[in-house]
Amino acid sequence: MTQAVVARGVDLTVWPPRYDRAYRPAPGAEHWLPEVECAAPAARNALVFAKLTCQVRYAWERSAFYRRRWQEAGVSPETLKSLDDLARFPVVQKAELRAAQAAAPPFGDYLCIEPAEVARIHGTSGTTGRPTVFGIGADDWGRIAEAHARILWGAGIRPGDRILICSFFSLYLGSWGALAGGERLGATVFPFGAGAQGQTLQAVQWARDLRPSAFYGTPSYALHFAETARREGIDPAGLGFRVLFFSGEPGAGIPATRALIEQTFGGICVDMGSMAEMSPWMTNGECRHRTGMHLWQDLVYTQVCDPETFRPLPYGAEGTPVYTHLERTSQPMIRLVSGDRARWVDDPCPCGRTYPRLPDGLYGRFDDMIIVRGENIYPSAIEDTLRAIDGFGGEFRVIVSRRETMDELLVRAEYTAGHGARLEALRGLMRERLRARLGVHPVVDLVPEGTLPRTEFKARRVIDDRDLYRQSLPR
């Protein structure tokens, strides 16, 4: 396998692999690297294991963070005799990365290159804690572009396409990763951005004039984009988007949201994305057949694990993805816990790739689960239910409160203008569908379409007011 793919622009006999930046498949080719993508899993796992042993050895030699943690756990590079042995290594939580950066600012003691070799700095905003700083070397950035080009090829993007990128160009890695992959693939990229006042309207106007064939953003922003277009008398389906690919939030993998996006724009909706720390983040990425996210295991090795023990689970089970870089030299992540909810399978895909898949994508988080009267409630389930109801106006909020000693679940949902005279029937239908899906009786509050704020980034739709109740109790 390693010798056969040299002609396809990558030398896998060395670590990290060496890529030929001039290589591209023929436009009609289904696969960028078929010898790896369509290999028998056992044969590909031999390549994965070879990369893994190099990655682990590299981190052991260059990172005090990993060496210290692994010594405490009684493991070392010599522990790794097979892929199964990776489960013996301790997982990494995001809080531990923040603590490492607080102790050894700014990059933490898991930076495996010299600080002067950092070519790009990205990071999290720090809205829920200390910001995390991503220091990315130039060679790593080149490999991220290679990986994203290959995955975008699988989604159906080709050199003749024009990609409209409607996402923040800031610390956020999603937009930059889409840009790097599109450029490497040879497409025309239009980094329009998002977030400035009036920018969505401008994006619609540019899309009308430039006719891009592909769109990148978040699912919620795409629907906001469509609403803005309609207010201008522009049919979103007439803009010519053939492929719309998304990351940053659940939605593209939620059946009702996916169907709405495809119906709205007339293009295919492709679900992608893992974690910014795991860039190349597209390695959870659907192909054009949209049978669920492929796990591109030769780039980032993913195990779906029990969310408490972090032991790998069999195919068919639900757990949380735990990710390991295989080609990263700057800030390698080895067994990073995502906290996302997913189910994995190894069923065949019509594209011919033999990777495991997440057939439902990432459909929620273990830490954004709301427990109401003993039932586990996930915002993605509420969204899927509402979007399947005729008369739903496109946006909603979930408010959890406490009345006396009982939890109350309120779903505030918009209704379309055409249902203004039938609100009680619509409210009753929403309440019954949600009750059947969630197992609790929600209060449904209907507001006119356009009442609730739209988002240009990740939609945050859950408000838990129970802490206010607890704080009001006598001490």
Backbone hydrogen bonds, N-H to C=O, Kabsch-Sander energy under -0.5 kcal/mol:
donor,donor_aa,acceptor,acceptor_aa,energy
5,V,1,M,-1.4
6,V,3,Q,-1.1
7,A,4,A,-0.5
8,R,5,V,-1.5
9,G,6,V,-1.6
10,V,5,V,-1.2
11,D,18,R,-3.0
12,L,2,T,-0.7
12,L,10,V,-0.7
14,V,11,D,-0.6
18,R,11,D,-1.5
20,D,9,G,-3.2
21,R,19,Y,-0.8
23,Y,20,D,-1.7
29,A,26,A,-2.4
36,V,33,L,-1.5
37,E,33,L,-2.7
38,C,34,P,-2.4
39,A,36,V,-1.0
43,A,40,A,-0.7
44,R,40,A,-2.4
45,N,41,P,-2.6
46,A,42,A,-1.0
47,L,43,A,-1.0
48,V,44,R,-2.5
49,F,45,N,-2.8
50,A,46,A,-1.9
51,K,47,L,-2.3
52,L,48,V,-2.8
53,T,49,F,-2.5
54,C,50,A,-1.4
55,Q,51,K,-2.7
56,V,52,L,-2.9
57,R,53,T,-2.1
58,Y,54,C,-2.4
59,A,55,Q,-2.3
60,W,56,V,-2.4
61,E,57,R,-2.1
62,R,58,Y,-1.6
63,S,59,A,-2.1
64,A,62,R,-0.5
64,A,109,D,-0.5
65,F,109,D,-1.9
67,R,63,S,-2.2
68,R,64,A,-2.5
69,R,65,F,-1.9
70,W,66,Y,-3.0
71,Q,67,R,-2.1
72,E,68,R,-2.0
73,A,69,R,-1.5
74,G,70,W,-0.6
74,G,71,Q,-0.8
75,V,70,W,-2.9
79,T,76,S,-1.8
80,L,76,S,-0.5
80,L,77,P,-1.1
81,K,79,T,-1.4
85,D,82,S,-1.0
86,L,83,L,-1.7
87,A,84,D,-1.2
88,R,85,D,-1.9
89,F,86,L,-1.8
92,V,335,R,-3.1
96,E,93,Q,-0.9
97,L,93,Q,-1.2
98,R,94,K,-2.1
99,A,95,A,-2.2
100,A,96,E,-2.1
101,Q,97,L,-2.0
102,A,98,R,-2.0
103,A,99,A,-2.0
104,A,100,A,-2.0
108,G,104,A,-2.3
111,L,108,G,-1.2
112,C,110,Y,-0.5
112,C,330,S,-3.7
117,E,114,E,-2.3
118,V,115,P,-1.5
119,A,136,I,-2.1
120,R,136,I,-2.1
122,H,134,F,-2.2
123,G,171,L,-1.4
124,T,132,T,-1.9
129,G,126,G,-1.0
134,F,122,H,-3.0
135,G,133,V,-0.6
136,I,120,R,-2.7
136,I,134,F,-0.6
138,A,117,E,-0.7
141,W,137,G,-2.3
142,G,138,A,-1.9
143,R,139,D,-1.9
144,I,140,D,-2.5
145,A,141,W,-2.1
146,E,142,G,-1.9
147,A,143,R,-2.5
148,H,144,I,-2.6
149,A,145,A,-2.4
150,R,146,E,-2.0
151,I,147,A,-2.0
152,L,148,H,-2.8
153,W,149,A,-2.1
154,G,150,R,-1.5
155,A,151,I,-1.3
156,G,153,W,-1.4
157,I,152,L,-2.3
161,D,158,R,-2.5
163,I,188,T,-3.1
164,L,162,R,-0.6
164,L,214,A,-2.9
165,I,163,I,-0.7
165,I,190,F,-2.5
166,C,164,L,-0.8
166,C,216,Y,-2.9
167,S,165,I,-0.8
170,S,168,F,-0.9
170,S,172,Y,-0.6
176,W,172,Y,-0.6
177,G,173,L,-2.7
178,A,174,G,-2.1
179,L,175,S,-2.2
180,A,176,W,-2.7
181,G,177,G,-2.4
182,G,178,A,-2.4
183,E,179,L,-2.4
184,R,180,A,-2.2
185,L,181,G,-2.2
186,G,182,G,-1.1
187,A,182,G,-1.9
188,T,161,D,-2.8
189,V,187,A,-0.6
190,F,163,I,-3.1
192,F,165,I,-0.5
192,F,190,F,-2.2
193,G,165,I,-2.4
199,Q,196,A,-2.3
202,Q,198,G,-1.7
203,A,199,Q,-2.6
204,V,200,T,-2.3
205,Q,201,L,-2.1
206,W,202,Q,-2.8
207,A,203,A,-2.7
208,R,204,V,-2.3
209,D,205,Q,-1.7
210,L,206,W,-3.3
211,R,207,A,-1.9
213,S,162,R,-1.3
214,A,162,R,-2.0
215,F,243,V,-1.9
216,Y,164,L,-2.5
217,G,245,F,-1.1
222,A,218,T,-2.2
223,L,219,P,-1.9
224,H,220,S,-1.8
225,F,221,Y,-3.1
226,A,222,A,-2.1
227,E,223,L,-2.1
228,T,224,H,-2.3
229,A,225,F,-2.3
230,R,226,A,-2.3
231,R,227,E,-2.0
232,E,228,T,-0.9
232,E,229,A,-0.8
233,G,230,R,-2.0
234,I,229,A,-2.7
235,D,233,G,-0.5
238,G,235,D,-2.0
239,L,236,P,-1.5
242,R,213,S,-3.0
242,R,240,G,-0.5
243,V,213,S,-1.8
244,L,268,I,-3.0
245,F,215,F,-2.7
246,F,270,V,-2.2
247,S,217,G,-1.3
252,A,249,E,-0.5
254,I,251,G,-1.0
258,R,254,I,-3.0
259,A,255,P,-2.5
260,L,256,A,-2.0
261,I,257,T,-2.5
262,E,258,R,-2.6
263,Q,259,A,-2.5
264,T,260,L,-2.5
265,F,261,I,-2.4
266,G,262,E,-2.1
268,I,242,R,-2.4
270,V,244,L,-3.1
270,V,268,I,-0.6
272,M,246,F,-1.6
273,G,284,N,-2.0
274,S,281,W,-0.6
278,M,275,M,-1.0
279,S,276,A,-1.8
283,T,280,P,-1.5
284,N,281,W,-0.9
285,G,283,T,-0.8
285,G,294,H,-2.2
286,E,271,D,-2.2
288,R,154,G,-2.2
290,R,287,C,-1.5
293,M,358,L,-1.8
294,H,285,G,-1.7
295,L,356,P,-2.5
296,W,283,T,-2.3
296,W,294,H,-0.8
297,Q,295,L,-2.3
299,L,296,W,-2.1
300,V,296,W,-1.8
301,Y,324,T,-2.6
302,T,300,V,-0.6
303,Q,322,V,-2.3
305,C,303,Q,-0.7
305,C,320,T,-2.5
306,D,311,R,-2.3
310,F,306,D,-2.1
313,L,304,V,-3.0
316,G,344,W,-4.0
317,A,314,P,-1.8
319,G,342,A,-2.8
320,T,305,C,-2.7
322,V,303,Q,-2.7
323,Y,336,L,-2.5
324,T,301,Y,-1.7
325,H,333,M,-3.1
326,L,299,L,-1.3
334,I,332,P,-0.5
335,R,323,Y,-0.8
335,R,333,M,-0.5
336,L,323,Y,-2.8
337,V,92,V,-2.8
338,S,321,P,-2.0
341,R,364,G,-3.0
342,A,319,G,-2.1
344,W,317,A,-1.5
345,V,357,R,-2.4
349,C,353,R,-0.6
352,G,349,C,-2.0
354,T,37,E,-2.4
357,R,345,V,-2.7
358,L,293,M,-2.6
361,G,358,L,-1.8
363,Y,341,R,-1.4
363,Y,361,G,-0.8
366,F,339,G,-2.9
367,D,339,G,-0.5
368,D,365,R,-0.7
370,I,377,I,-3.0
372,V,370,I,-0.7
372,V,375,E,-2.3
373,R,371,I,-0.5
375,E,372,V,-1.9
377,I,370,I,-3.5
377,I,375,E,-0.6
381,A,378,Y,-1.1
382,I,378,Y,-1.3
383,E,379,P,-2.5
384,D,380,S,-2.3
385,T,381,A,-1.9
386,L,382,I,-2.6
387,R,383,E,-2.5
388,A,384,D,-0.7
388,A,385,T,-0.6
389,I,386,L,-2.0
390,D,388,A,-0.5
392,F,389,I,-1.8
393,G,414,E,-2.9
397,R,412,R,-2.2
398,V,461,R,-3.3
399,I,397,R,-0.5
399,I,410,L,-3.0
400,V,398,V,-0.5
400,V,463,I,-2.9
401,S,399,I,-0.5
401,S,408,E,-2.3
403,R,406,M,-2.9
404,E,402,R,-0.6
405,T,403,R,-0.5
406,M,403,R,-2.4
408,E,401,S,-3.1
410,L,399,I,-2.9
410,L,408,E,-0.6
411,V,409,L,-0.5
411,V,443,V,-3.1
412,R,397,R,-2.5
412,R,410,L,-0.6
413,A,411,V,-0.7
413,A,445,D,-2.4
414,E,395,E,-2.1
415,Y,447,V,-1.8
416,T,391,G,-2.0
419,H,416,T,-1.9
420,G,417,A,-1.6
422,R,419,H,-1.7
423,L,420,G,-0.5
426,L,422,R,-2.1
427,R,423,L,-3.2
428,G,424,E,-2.4
429,L,425,A,-2.2
430,M,426,L,-2.7
431,R,427,R,-2.6
432,E,428,G,-2.2
433,R,429,L,-2.6
434,L,430,M,-2.7
435,R,431,R,-2.3
436,A,432,E,-2.3
437,R,433,R,-1.9
438,L,434,L,-3.2
439,G,435,R,-2.3
443,V,409,L,-3.1
444,V,442,P,-0.5
445,D,411,V,-2.4
445,D,443,V,-0.6
446,L,444,V,-0.5
447,V,413,A,-2.2
449,E,415,Y,-1.5
451,T,448,P,-1.9
461,R,459,A,-0.6
463,I,398,V,-3.2
465,D,400,V,-3.4
465,D,463,I,-0.7
468,L,465,D,-0.8
469,Y,465,D,-1.1
470,R,466,R,-2.4
471,Q,467,D,-2.5
472,S,468,L,-1.0
472,S,469,Y,-0.5
473,L,469,Y,-0.6
473,L,470,R,-1.0
